[in-house]
Amino acid sequence: MDIHKNTLVYTAYAVFNVMVAKEVNDLVQEPYMDEPFHIPQAQAYCKGEWDYWDPKLTTPPGLYILSVVLKKVFLFKCTIPILRMNNLLLNLMLPPLISHCLALYRSDRPPRSLIQPTVESIAISAFPIAWFFSFLYYTELGSVVFVLATILAAGRGAHVLAALTGAASCTFRQTNIVWVAYAAAFGILQDMRRRRTRSQVSSDSNEPVLYDPMALDASLSDIPKILSSVPAILPLLINTAWPYVVPVAGFASFVFWNGGIVLG
């Protein structure tokens, strides 16, 4: 059986990352940079000490909870190398997610398999600002992975799933609520465009649609037409948008309880 060339590139990328991770763990055996705050917190949760919290931490506990889940499922120990491996696994999720997001934005066909991400997506995953944190125990990779999953789910019309992954992303970085709002708007527009396409294909369809001209062809005179088309589709908008109320309400409750956005 022939192996797809993208699978070979992805495998090489994964093997190289594992080699780099081993080298980093051999050279950096103690918590580094912000790890002295993150690692003890994760290890406390791994021991079941859920009431322990380092007041110097400024982000929610999503990363530490993920580590506990992996510990329970795979019987991992919460040592420094294993905790860092969490981010290595998250990094390997980036190419498939990026491939599917790019296909969605470009209206292309996505890869047939999760192990066949495009070379372009692998190159993006290797950008230093993300790749560097794949070998340390930081919140960046989890934040990016869940944001991409939220955008992808919203764009495909899986709004309940998008709301759940969006809420999860906010447990890594609370400011991800901005990306949740973006994903909601993107998903709603995608739904409206799919409805418009169906109405154009089906001549007997009476389904209300949003007036949405192409940006290159639009002018100021289209604004009243867009606004006038909104009331007819308002019930559809509400039906699509309601799942996103959960992460938004959760974020608002957090800000009220915390007295601000930043923890600590």
Backbone torsions as a table, in degrees:
resi	resn	phi	psi	omega
1	MET	NA	130.3	179.5
2	ASP	-71.1	139.8	176.8
3	ILE	-98.8	128.7	-178.5
4	HIS	-60.9	139.3	-177.1
5	LYS	-60.7	-33.8	178.4
6	ASN	-66.1	-32.5	176.1
7	THR	-64.8	-39.5	178.4
8	LEU	-64.7	-43.4	179.1
9	VAL	-64.3	-42.6	179.6
10	TYR	-64.2	-40.7	177.7
11	THR	-63.6	-43.0	178.1
12	ALA	-62.7	-40.2	177.7
13	TYR	-61.9	-43.1	-179.5
14	ALA	-65.5	-45.0	-179.7
15	VAL	-62.9	-42.7	178.7
16	PHE	-61.7	-41.6	178.9
17	ASN	-63.6	-39.4	177.8
18	VAL	-63.5	-40.3	178.6
19	MET	-64.2	-42.5	178.1
20	VAL	-65.0	-41.3	179.8
21	ALA	-61.0	-41.8	178.2
22	LYS	-62.6	-42.0	179.8
23	GLU	-65.3	-42.3	178.8
24	VAL	-61.8	-44.2	-179.2
25	ASN	-68.0	-30.1	176.3
26	ASP	-70.7	-37.0	-176.7
27	LEU	-87.6	-34.9	-176.1
28	VAL	-114.9	84.5	-173.6
29	GLN	-89.6	-11.5	177.6
30	GLU	-111.4	157.1	177.4
31	PRO	-53.4	136.6	-172.0
32	TYR	-121.9	143.4	178.9
33	MET	56.1	-112.2	-179.0
34	ASP	-88.0	-3.2	-180.0
35	GLU	-60.0	-30.9	177.2
36	PRO	-58.4	-18.0	175.8
37	PHE	-94.1	-42.9	-175.0
38	HIS	-73.1	-45.2	-173.2
39	ILE	-65.8	-48.1	177.4
40	PRO	-60.2	-34.3	179.0
41	GLN	-66.1	-43.9	178.3
42	ALA	-64.1	-41.5	-179.4
43	GLN	-66.6	-32.6	175.7
44	ALA	-65.2	-43.4	177.5
45	TYR	-64.4	-38.2	178.7
46	CYS	-62.0	-29.3	178.2
47	LYS	-84.6	-2.7	-178.9
48	GLY	86.8	12.2	-179.7
49	GLU	-87.9	73.1	-173.7
50	TRP	-73.8	-14.8	179.9
51	ASP	-90.4	-2.2	178.7
52	TYR	-84.8	135.0	176.1
53	TRP	-150.8	126.6	177.3
54	ASP	-78.9	115.4	-177.0
55	PRO	-65.3	-10.8	179.1
56	LYS	-81.8	-12.4	178.1
57	LEU	-73.8	139.9	-176.3
58	THR	-114.3	0.5	-179.9
59	THR	-122.8	155.0	-179.4
60	PRO	-64.6	172.2	-170.5
61	PRO	-89.4	23.9	-177.1
62	GLY	-56.9	-43.0	-178.7
63	LEU	-63.2	-40.3	-177.1
64	TYR	-71.8	-37.0	177.3
65	ILE	-65.9	-40.1	176.3
66	LEU	-59.3	-40.9	179.0
67	SER	-63.4	-38.6	178.0
68	VAL	-65.7	-40.8	178.6
69	VAL	-61.4	-46.6	179.0
70	LEU	-63.6	-36.4	177.6
71	LYS	-62.3	-43.9	-178.7
72	LYS	-68.8	-40.1	-175.2
73	VAL	-75.8	-46.5	-173.5
74	PHE	-105.4	5.4	180.0
75	LEU	58.7	36.0	177.0
76	PHE	-70.7	154.0	168.8
77	LYS	-97.6	148.3	-175.7
78	CYS	-89.9	54.0	173.9
79	THR	-81.7	168.7	-178.9
80	ILE	-59.8	-49.6	179.4
81	PRO	-61.1	-38.9	-178.8
82	ILE	-68.8	-41.0	178.2
83	LEU	-62.9	-40.3	177.0
84	ARG	-65.0	-31.5	179.7
85	MET	-63.6	-25.3	175.5
86	ASN	-54.3	-45.0	-178.9
87	ASN	-72.6	-30.0	175.1
88	LEU	-63.5	-42.5	177.2
89	LEU	-64.0	-39.9	178.3
90	LEU	-64.4	-38.0	178.8
91	ASN	-62.6	-37.0	-179.7
92	LEU	-71.8	-13.4	174.8
93	MET	-83.9	-16.9	-177.0
94	LEU	-63.3	-50.2	-177.4
95	PRO	-55.9	-47.3	177.4
96	PRO	-61.5	-41.6	-179.8
97	LEU	-64.7	-44.8	-179.7
98	ILE	-64.5	-40.4	178.5
99	SER	-57.6	-46.2	-177.7
100	HIS	-71.8	-34.8	177.2
101	CYS	-66.5	-43.0	178.3
102	LEU	-62.9	-41.4	178.2
103	ALA	-62.7	-37.6	179.3
104	LEU	-65.5	-45.6	-178.8
105	TYR	-68.2	-33.0	-177.1
106	ARG	-94.0	0.6	-176.6
107	SER	56.7	37.5	177.0
108	ASP	-99.9	169.8	175.5
109	ARG	-80.9	128.4	-179.8
110	PRO	-72.5	164.8	176.7
111	PRO	-56.7	148.0	-178.0
112	ARG	-68.0	-30.3	-175.3
113	SER	-131.4	153.2	177.6
114	LEU	-67.6	-19.5	179.3
115	ILE	-96.7	16.9	175.6
116	GLN	-123.6	46.7	178.9
117	PRO	-65.9	155.7	-179.2
118	THR	-70.0	154.8	177.5
119	VAL	-62.4	-35.4	177.5
120	GLU	-58.9	-43.3	-178.8
121	SER	-67.8	-33.7	176.9
122	ILE	-67.2	-40.7	177.8
123	ALA	-62.9	-40.9	178.2
124	ILE	-64.6	-39.6	179.4
125	SER	-64.2	-24.4	-178.8
126	ALA	-89.0	4.4	176.0
127	PHE	-56.3	134.8	-174.7
128	PRO	-54.2	-36.2	-174.8
129	ILE	-64.3	-25.3	176.1
130	ALA	-101.6	-42.6	-173.7
131	TRP	-61.8	-39.0	-178.6
132	PHE	-56.4	-40.5	-175.6
133	PHE	-80.4	-0.7	177.9
134	SER	-71.3	-14.6	-173.9
135	PHE	-114.4	6.2	176.8
136	LEU	-126.8	171.1	-177.8
137	TYR	-99.7	85.7	-177.4
138	TYR	-128.0	169.5	-176.9
139	THR	-88.9	-10.2	-171.7
140	GLU	-59.5	-48.3	-174.4
141	LEU	-65.2	-44.1	178.2
142	GLY	-61.4	-39.3	178.8
143	SER	-61.4	-48.6	-178.0
144	VAL	-65.2	-43.5	-178.0
145	VAL	-61.1	-46.0	-177.6
146	PHE	-72.8	-31.0	175.4
147	VAL	-66.0	-45.7	178.5
148	LEU	-62.6	-40.3	178.1
149	ALA	-63.4	-36.0	178.6
150	THR	-66.0	-46.7	179.8
151	ILE	-63.2	-42.4	-179.3
152	LEU	-64.5	-46.0	180.0
153	ALA	-64.0	-42.4	179.8
154	ALA	-63.7	-43.6	-179.6
155	GLY	-64.0	-26.2	179.6
156	ARG	-93.0	1.3	176.6
157	GLY	88.4	5.7	177.6
158	ALA	-89.5	74.0	-168.7
159	HIS	-73.2	-32.3	176.6
160	VAL	-65.6	-44.8	176.8
161	LEU	-62.3	-41.3	179.3
162	ALA	-62.0	-40.4	178.5
163	ALA	-64.5	-38.8	-179.9
164	LEU	-68.4	-46.4	179.0
165	THR	-68.9	-31.4	175.5
166	GLY	-65.0	-42.6	176.6
167	ALA	-63.1	-40.0	178.2
168	ALA	-63.3	-38.7	179.8
169	SER	-62.5	-32.6	180.0
170	CYS	-72.6	-15.8	175.7
171	THR	-81.6	-9.2	172.8
172	PHE	-96.2	-45.5	176.7
173	ARG	-141.0	115.5	-174.8
174	GLN	-64.8	-24.6	178.7
175	THR	-72.1	-6.0	176.3
176	ASN	-65.8	-7.2	176.1
177	ILE	-58.4	-28.5	176.8
178	VAL	-64.0	-41.3	178.8
179	TRP	-70.3	-31.7	175.6
180	VAL	-63.0	-42.8	178.1
181	ALA	-63.4	-41.4	177.2
182	TYR	-61.8	-46.4	-179.3
183	ALA	-61.0	-40.0	178.8
184	ALA	-61.8	-47.4	179.8
185	ALA	-63.2	-42.9	179.1
186	PHE	-62.6	-45.1	-179.6
187	GLY	-64.2	-40.2	179.1
188	ILE	-64.4	-43.8	178.7
189	LEU	-63.5	-40.2	177.9
190	GLN	-62.1	-41.3	177.7
191	ASP	-62.0	-44.0	-179.3
192	MET	-63.4	-37.7	179.5
193	ARG	-69.0	-37.6	176.7
194	ARG	-65.0	-37.9	177.7
195	ARG	-65.0	-40.5	179.3
196	ARG	-64.1	-40.6	178.6
197	THR	-62.7	-42.9	179.0
198	ARG	-63.4	-38.7	-179.1
199	SER	-68.9	-31.0	178.0
200	GLN	-73.2	-33.8	179.7
201	VAL	-74.6	-40.9	-177.8
202	SER	-97.3	112.9	-176.5
203	SER	-70.6	-23.2	-177.7
204	ASP	-96.8	11.7	-179.3
205	SER	-79.3	129.2	176.4
206	ASN	-106.5	16.5	-177.2
207	GLU	-68.2	128.8	178.5
208	PRO	-66.7	144.0	-178.5
209	VAL	-131.9	155.2	176.4
210	LEU	-79.5	133.7	174.3
211	TYR	-73.7	113.4	-170.9
212	ASP	-139.7	79.2	-179.0
213	PRO	-70.2	157.8	175.3
214	MET	-61.9	141.4	-176.3
215	ALA	-58.5	-37.9	-178.4
216	LEU	-68.0	-26.0	-177.2
217	ASP	-100.3	-8.4	-174.4
218	ALA	-76.7	154.3	176.7
219	SER	-143.0	177.1	-179.7
220	LEU	-62.2	-27.8	-179.6
221	SER	-68.2	-15.4	179.3
222	ASP	-81.3	-17.3	-176.6
223	ILE	-59.7	-49.0	177.6
224	PRO	-59.0	-36.4	179.3
225	LYS	-66.2	-39.7	178.3
226	ILE	-63.5	-47.8	-178.3
227	LEU	-64.2	-38.2	-178.5
228	SER	-71.1	-20.8	179.4
229	SER	-85.0	-12.4	-176.2
230	VAL	-67.2	-47.3	-177.1
231	PRO	-54.3	-37.6	-177.9
232	ALA	-67.0	-30.4	-177.6
233	ILE	-101.0	4.5	-177.0
234	LEU	-56.0	-45.0	177.0
235	PRO	-59.0	-37.2	178.1
236	LEU	-67.8	-38.9	178.3
237	LEU	-62.2	-45.0	-179.6
238	ILE	-64.0	-42.1	-179.7
239	ASN	-63.8	-32.8	179.2
240	THR	-80.0	-37.2	-170.3
241	ALA	-87.0	-15.2	-170.9
242	TRP	-59.0	-33.5	-179.7
243	PRO	-60.6	-28.6	-176.5
244	TYR	-75.3	-8.5	175.5
245	VAL	-63.2	-32.9	-176.4
246	VAL	-62.6	-56.0	178.8
247	PRO	-65.1	-34.6	179.1
248	VAL	-66.4	-44.1	178.2
249	ALA	-65.3	-38.9	177.5
250	GLY	-63.1	-40.9	178.7
251	PHE	-65.9	-43.7	179.4
252	ALA	-61.8	-40.6	178.5
253	SER	-64.8	-39.9	178.6
254	PHE	-62.8	-46.0	-179.7
255	VAL	-62.0	-40.8	178.8
256	PHE	-64.3	-45.1	-178.5
257	TRP	-67.9	-40.4	-175.3
258	ASN	-82.9	-19.4	-176.5
259	GLY	77.5	17.9	-179.9
260	GLY	164.4	177.1	-177.4
261	ILE	-80.4	-40.8	-173.0
262	VAL	-85.7	131.7	173.2
263	LEU	-74.8	160.1	174.4
264	GLY	83.9	NA	NA
